[in-house]
């Protein structure tokens, strides 16, 4: 058991060296910011529709998972997701500590109701346990679904798995399913019980959020495709991919 843990940790370290650091950093930032923005609902003139500001950035998290899955596989993308969640929870803890430390936010100075504004800012950045836990659960579930479905759809393209058609289909379908699950799980766990959303609002939020995020990702699907092609051309992640290939060959020989 200990040897297996060491082996997995070594593999994870190689993965972190293999995925470009900028991609990892932007992915973690997107996870952190989308959970923070999920605290704010968007004013919409229709009672049956409800959205939160997390939709403005959550598409980028799925965009990143899609290109990582394409190059490194679903396990790698899921491991990076877990890393992003851990970092997000850590910084949520730091924000909570900052929110309970006595003091006044700069935005509160000059306001007539300083204590009320200061309290609102503390509550926003300090977060609430149900928003943090709900968003964490929703994102983890949706990430696993997104990564596995993206990989599975890619397997259907036997002749040209690296073509544009294959990339677009695997990205759009997996993102649609993943985004819907992410929005729906969060809405049911948090918005329904704590914000008073109806089931209809939860479902319409999930569908509408999915469509908005698909449009956002649709604007950048070609850059994502170009990135994966450039990674393959430049041999990005070869050390990790060779390690995984060696593991598969070892497993096959063991089965025989």
C-alpha positions in Angstrom: 0.0 0.0 0.0 2.8 2.4 0.9 4.7 1.6 -2.3 1.5 2.4 -4.3 1.1 5.7 -2.5 4.7 6.6 -3.3 4.3 5.6 -6.9 1.2 7.7 -7.3 2.9 10.7 -5.6 5.8 10.3 -8.0 3.5 10.2 -10.9 1.7 13.3 -9.7 5.0 15.2 -9.3 5.9 14.3 -12.9 2.4 15.5 -14.0 2.9 18.9 -12.4 6.3 19.2 -14.2 4.7 18.2 -17.5 1.6 20.4 -17.6 2.7 24.0 -18.4 2.8 26.0 -15.2 0.8 28.9 -16.7 -2.1 26.5 -17.5 -2.0 25.1 -13.9 -2.0 28.6 -12.4 -4.8 29.9 -14.6 -6.9 26.8 -13.9 -6.5 27.2 -10.1 -7.3 30.9 -10.3 -10.5 30.1 -12.4 -11.7 27.6 -9.7 -11.0 30.1 -6.9 -12.7 33.0 -8.6 -15.7 31.1 -9.9 -16.5 29.9 -6.3 -16.1 33.5 -5.0 -18.3 34.9 -7.7 -20.9 32.2 -7.1 -21.9 34.2 -4.0 -23.5 36.9 -6.2 -26.8 36.3 -8.0 -27.6 38.1 -11.2 -30.7 40.3 -11.3 -33.0 38.9 -14.1 -36.5 40.2 -14.9 -38.0 36.7 -15.1 -39.0 34.8 -11.9 -38.4 31.4 -13.5 -34.8 32.1 -14.3 -31.9 32.5 -11.9 -28.1 32.8 -12.5 -25.0 33.6 -10.5 -21.9 35.4 -11.5 -19.8 32.2 -11.4 -20.9 31.6 -15.0 -18.5 34.3 -16.2 -15.4 32.3 -15.3 -16.5 28.7 -14.8 -16.3 28.0 -18.6 -12.5 28.5 -18.4 -12.1 25.8 -15.8 -13.8 23.3 -18.1 -11.9 24.6 -21.1 -8.6 23.9 -19.2 -9.8 20.4 -18.2 -10.7 19.6 -21.8 -7.2 20.5 -23.2 -5.5 18.7 -20.3 -7.7 15.6 -20.8 -6.9 15.6 -24.6 -3.2 15.6 -24.0 -2.7 13.9 -20.6 -5.8 11.9 -20.1 -8.8 12.0 -17.7 -6.9 10.9 -14.6 -4.4 13.8 -15.0 -7.2 16.3 -15.4 -9.0 15.0 -12.4 -5.9 15.1 -10.3 -5.3 18.7 -11.2 -8.9 19.4 -10.3 -8.4 17.9 -6.8 -5.3 20.1 -6.5 -7.2 23.2 -7.5 -10.0 22.3 -5.0 -7.4 21.9 -2.2 -5.7 25.2 -3.0 -9.2 26.8 -3.2 -10.2 25.5 0.2 -6.9 26.7 1.7 -7.3 30.2 0.4 -11.0 30.2 1.5 -9.7 29.5 5.0 -7.2 32.4 4.7 -10.0 34.7 3.5 -12.1 33.5 6.4 -9.4 34.3 8.9 -9.0 37.7 7.3 -12.7 38.4 7.6 -12.8 37.7 11.3 -9.7 39.8 12.1 -10.9 43.1 13.7 -10.6 45.9 11.2 -12.3 47.9 8.5 -12.3 47.4 4.7 -11.1 50.3 2.6 -14.5 50.3 0.7 -16.3 50.9 4.0 -14.6 54.2 4.7 -16.6 57.3 3.8 -19.9 55.3 3.9 -22.7 56.3 6.1 -23.3 52.8 7.4 -19.7 51.7 7.9 -20.5 48.7 10.1 -23.1 47.4 7.7 -20.8 47.7 4.6 -17.9 46.2 6.5 -20.0 43.3 7.7 -21.2 42.6 4.2 -17.6 42.6 2.9 -16.5 40.3 5.7 -19.4 37.9 4.9 -18.6 37.9 1.2 -14.9 37.2 1.4 -15.2 35.1 4.5 -17.7 32.9 2.8 -20.3 30.6 4.2 -19.8 26.9 4.8 -22.7 25.8 2.6 -21.5 27.8 -0.4 -17.9 26.5 -0.1 -19.0 22.9 0.4 -21.7 23.0 -2.2 -19.5 24.5 -4.9 -16.7 22.1 -4.0 -19.0 19.0 -4.3 -20.6 20.3 -7.5 -17.3 21.0 -9.2 -15.7 17.8 -8.2 -18.6 15.7 -9.5 -18.9 17.6 -12.7 -15.1 17.5 -13.3 -15.0 13.7 -13.1 -18.0 13.5 -15.5 -16.5 16.0 -17.9 -13.1 14.4 -18.0 -14.3 10.9 -18.4 -16.9 11.8 -21.1 -14.4 13.9 -23.0 -11.9 11.0 -23.0 -14.7 8.5 -23.9 -16.0 10.5 -26.8 -12.4 10.9 -28.1 -12.1 7.1 -28.2 -14.9 7.0 -30.8 -12.7 8.7 -33.4 -10.5 5.8 -34.5 -9.3 7.2 -37.8 -8.5 10.8 -36.9 -8.6 11.3 -33.1 -6.5 14.5 -33.3 -8.7 16.2 -35.9 -10.7 19.3 -35.4 -14.1 17.5 -35.6 -13.1 15.1 -32.8 -11.8 17.9 -30.6 -15.0 20.0 -31.1 -17.4 17.1 -30.4 -15.6 15.8 -27.4 -15.2 19.3 -26.0 -18.8 20.5 -26.6 -20.5 17.3 -25.4 -18.4 16.8 -22.3 -18.6 20.5 -21.4 -22.4 20.6 -21.9 -22.9 17.6 -19.6 -20.3 18.7 -17.1 -21.5 22.3 -16.9 -25.1 21.2 -16.5 -24.2 18.9 -13.6 -22.1 21.5 -12.0 -24.8 24.1 -12.1 -27.6 21.8 -11.1 -25.8 20.2 -8.2 -24.8 23.6 -6.8 -28.3 25.0 -7.3 -29.9 22.0 -5.6 -27.4 21.9 -2.7 -27.1 25.6 -2.1 -29.5 27.9 -4.0 -32.6 25.7 -3.3 -32.1 25.2 0.4 -30.4 28.5 1.4 -31.4 31.1 -1.2 -35.0 29.9 -1.7 -34.7 29.0 -5.4 -37.5 26.8 -6.7 -36.7 23.5 -8.5 -37.7 25.1 -11.8 -35.2 27.9 -11.1 -32.5 25.4 -10.3 -33.1 23.5 -13.6 -33.4 26.6 -15.7 -30.2 28.0 -14.1 -28.4 24.7 -14.9 -29.6 24.8 -18.6 -29.1 28.5 -19.1 -25.7 28.5 -17.4 -24.7 25.6 -19.5 -25.7 27.5 -22.7 -23.9 30.7 -21.7 -20.7 28.8 -20.8 -20.9 26.8 -24.0 -21.0 30.1 -26.0 -18.0 31.4 -24.0 -16.0 28.2 -24.6 -17.2 28.2 -28.3 -15.4 31.4 -28.8 -12.1 29.8 -27.7 -12.5 26.2 -29.0 -10.0 26.8 -31.8 -7.3 28.2 -29.5 -7.8 25.1 -27.4 -7.4 22.9 -30.4 -4.3 24.8 -31.4 -2.8 24.5 -28.0 -3.2 20.7 -27.9 -1.7 20.3 -31.4 1.3 22.5 -30.3 1.7 20.5 -27.2 1.9 17.3 -29.2 4.2 18.8 -31.8 6.6 20.2 -29.1 6.5 17.0 -27.0 5.0 18.7 -24.0 4.4 16.2 -21.2 6.4 13.4 -22.9 7.9 12.3 -19.5 4.5 11.8 -18.0 3.0 10.1 -21.1 6.0 7.7 -21.3 5.5 6.8 -17.7 1.8 6.1 -18.2 2.6 4.0 -21.3 5.2 2.0 -19.4 2.6 1.4 -16.6 0.1 0.1 -19.2 2.6 -2.2 -20.7 3.6 -3.5 -17.3 -0.1 -4.1 -16.4 -0.7 -5.9 -19.7 2.3 -8.2 -19.2 1.2 -8.9 -15.7 -2.3 -9.9 -16.9 -0.7 -12.3 -19.4 
